[in-house]
């Protein structure tokens, strides 16, 4: 059965109009639809209620509002996985940046002979466009090229209308491979939720490539918070507090000054802090909080309107 016929069968099986809209939106369609109308439809599909843009109260609602009305040019630099490195280094120092091994416009430009045995390939404009190489002799170049080139063709903005991604130049970067020896090679992410330069909460996650990852929320003193998401599991054991947590909080607050909300991510490997990324719209503003009160609580930390 060819792909076209499979799509027809899938389409017919989708009696729910929300499911059909989500399928087409994931393909980057509806480009003629205004951002506001599109986000209202997408929000209704995911959250099963209307999006209130006139008086947004929840965290998810306010993230949609920010997509539409907080569009500073520097945000494009801050989500560009290549350009953000200089941006961040100028603020906190080069020692926190994972070294870049090369940058290219096309996959065929990469000279793999010049790369070390271990490295990571990323697309600069995308979310999920990553290839991890732990042994160059076993790297499936055909599969890597297929994945990277597919990501290069995609503009992440159209599926979720996260404006900062709209004008990021699609490129490929290679980064130095880093690993956490205490986590069987899996990296631990420390994600700090900041509001106008003030860190209010964080969560820890382990990139274990499992179907359903595990995360845990904490306050700035690393006290466990009862915030849960339906799309993640709790850890079996509470992750240990990192030695340099206060330093990470300080840096996150430096990077988030004068921004209504952003999430600053770090890795903490062998007593070293590495900058991960800056994210403006966690879960694209469709986070399934297990308890609605946390949607309102985090929402209360975003102060609107903005100047």
N, C-alpha and C positions, 0 to 999 in steps of 0.2 A: 504494500500500500504506500503510495507516494505522500509527500508532506501535504500537498494540497487537499487530498481526500481526508487525511487525518484531521486537518484543520476544520474541514466542513463538518465532519462527524462531531468534533469537539464543540463547534459553534452550535450545532443543533441540540446538543446535550445541555447546553447552557440556557435553561428556561428563564433564569433570573437575569434581568436587564443589568443589574449591578455587576454580575460576573462578566457579562459581555463587555461592559464599559472598562472594567479592570483589565481584561485581556487586551483590548485595543489600546488602552493607555500605556500598557507595558511595552507596546511596540512603537511608542512615540508618535501615535496618530493624534488627531484633533489639533493640529498645529494652527488651524484657523480659528479655534475657540479662544476667547480671551482668557488670560490667566485667572481672573476672578471667577468666571463661570466654570472653568475647568476644575479649579480647586474646590468649589462648592460641590460639584458632582463627585469628585474623588473622595472628599471628606464624608459625604453621605454614604458612599459605598463602603468605606473602611469603618467608620465610626457609628453608622446606623442612626445618625441624627443630623439635623441641619447645621451648617457652619454659620456661626454668628460673627460677622465681621464688623457690625456696628458697635457691639459691646462685648468683645471677646473676654472670656473669663478663665478658661482652662489653658493649660500649657499647650495642648495640641491646637486649640483655636488661635492662640497668640502666635504660634509658629507660622500658621498660614497667613496671618496678618503681616508678619515680618517679611514673608516671602514677597508680598505685594508692595509694601511701603517702606522697607528699609533696604535700600539698594545703593550702598556706597561703592565706588569704583575699586577701592582696595580689597573688597571682599573677593573679587575675582582672583587677585594675587594670593589671597589667603587660602583658597581651596585648590590652587594649582600646585600639584605635588612637587614640581620642580621649583617654581618661582617662590613658593612659601619658605623654602629653606633659607634663602638670603634674607627674606623679610624677618623671619624669626631670629636668625643669627645676629642681625643688626640690633635686635632688642635684648636678647639674653646671652648671646655668645655662640661661637662656632662649635664649642665643645659639646653642645647638646644635639648636634645635627648628625644623623646617620650619613656617612660619606656617599657621594654620588660617583659612580664609576663611568657614566656616560649618558648622553641624551641624544635621541634620534627622532626624526620625523616618520620613518618607515622601518618596519621590521628588517627588511633586506639590507639596511644600512649597518646593522649591528655586526661587528667583527668579533665573533665569539672566541676566537683564538686569543684575543687581547684581554678577555675577561678572566677573572680567577675561577677556581674550580667551583666555588659557591657564590651565589649572588641572587638578587631578587629583581625581577622586571616588573615595572608598574606603568600604567597609563596615567598621564598627568591630569587628565580632565574627567576622570571616571571614578566610579565606585565599584570595586570588585575585579577590575582588570589587573590581575596580579599573577605572576608565575614565579614559583619558588624553586630554585635549583640548588640542591645539596650535593650533587655530583654531576659535573658537566658531561662526563662520559656517558651518563645514562639519561641525559636530557632529551626528551622527545621534541625535536625542533619543529616537526610538522604540527603537532598539537599546540605547541607554544605559539607558533605563528598564527594558527587559526584563531586561538583565543584572543591574542593581542590585536590582530587586525579587525576582528569583530568589534572589539571595544573601541578601536580607533574610529570606526564608522559611526559610533553612537554618540549622540549629544545627550548627556544625562539630564539636562534641563527639561527636555520635553516630556519625560515621563512623570515628573513630580513638580515641575515649575520652580525648582530651587534656583533662583536667579543667578547667584554667584557662579554657577557652572556654565552659564549660557555662552560666554565668550572666552572660555579657557582654550588655549591652543592645544589641540590633540598631539601629544608627543609620547615617547617611550623613554623611561629612565631606567638605568640599572643602579641598584644600591648595594652597598656592602651587606652581606648576609650576617645577621646577628641571631644568637639563640640563647635561650635560658637553659643552662645545663640542669637546673633543678626541676624543670618542668618537661623533661623528655623532649626537648626541642620546641615545645609550644611556648609562644610568647604571652606574657601577662600584660594586659592593657589596664591602665589607670585613667579613667575618664572623668574629668572635672567639669561640673556644670557651674558656669560663671554668669553673673548678672551684673552688668556695669562694673566689671572688675572685682566682683566679690564672689568667691567660691562658696556655694551654699550646700552642695552635696556632690557625691561622686559615686561611680560604681566601678567594680573590678570585674574584668572578664578574662577568660582564657581562650585564646584562639586555637581550639582543639579540632577545628574542622568537623565537628559533629553536627548531626542534623538539628539538634537543639542545644545551643550553647548555655553555659552556666554563668550567671552574674550575681553580684550582691551589692546593695547600696549601703553607703556609709555617710555620716556627717563629716565635717571638717576635722573633728577630733578622732575620727575612725571608730565612732560608735555605730553599731549596726542599726540601720533604718529598716522599718517594715515595708519598704516600697518593693512591690513585685510587678513583673510584667508577665502577661499570659504567654508571650512568645519566647520566654526564657525559663530555665530552671534555676533553683538555688544550688549553691555549692554543697557538697556533702560535708565539708569542713570549711569553717570561715577562713578566708585567705589571711595570711599573716600580714601585719602592718609593715609597710616598707620603711627602712631606716631613715630615708630622706623624704618622708611625706611632706614635712613642712616646707622643704625646698621646692617640691613639685607644686604645692599650693601657691607659694610666692610667685613662681614663674608663670603659672596659669593665670594668676590675677594680673600680672604684668601684660600678658598677651591679650587679655580680654578687656582692657580699659576702654571705656567709652563705647562699649558695644552692649546693646540691650540684653542679648543672650548669645553665648557661644559655648561650645564644649571643647575643651583642650585636652588632648590625649597624649599620654607618655608611655614609654616602656621603661622598666627598671630592671636592668640586667647587670648582675655582678657588681652591685653597689654603684652603678652609673645610671644617670637619667638620660633618656633619649627622647627627643620630640617625635611624636607620632603624626598627628594631624590636627587641623582645626575644623570643627563641624558646626554649622549654623543650625541645622535642622535634624536633630536626633530622630531617627525613625521616620524622617520626612514629615514629622508632625502628625503621625498616625499611630501613636504609641498605645498599645492595649494595656493600660494600667489595670491591675487586678482589683484595686479599690479606687473609685472615682475621686475620692478626697485628695489623692496625691496629684491627680491631674489639675485640680483646683489649687492645691498648695504650691506646686511648682509654677503654675500660671500666675499666682500672686506675686512671684518674685520678678516677673517681667513687667516693667513699668511702661505703659502706653498712655498717650501717644508719645512719639519721639520727636525731637527737634530736627 
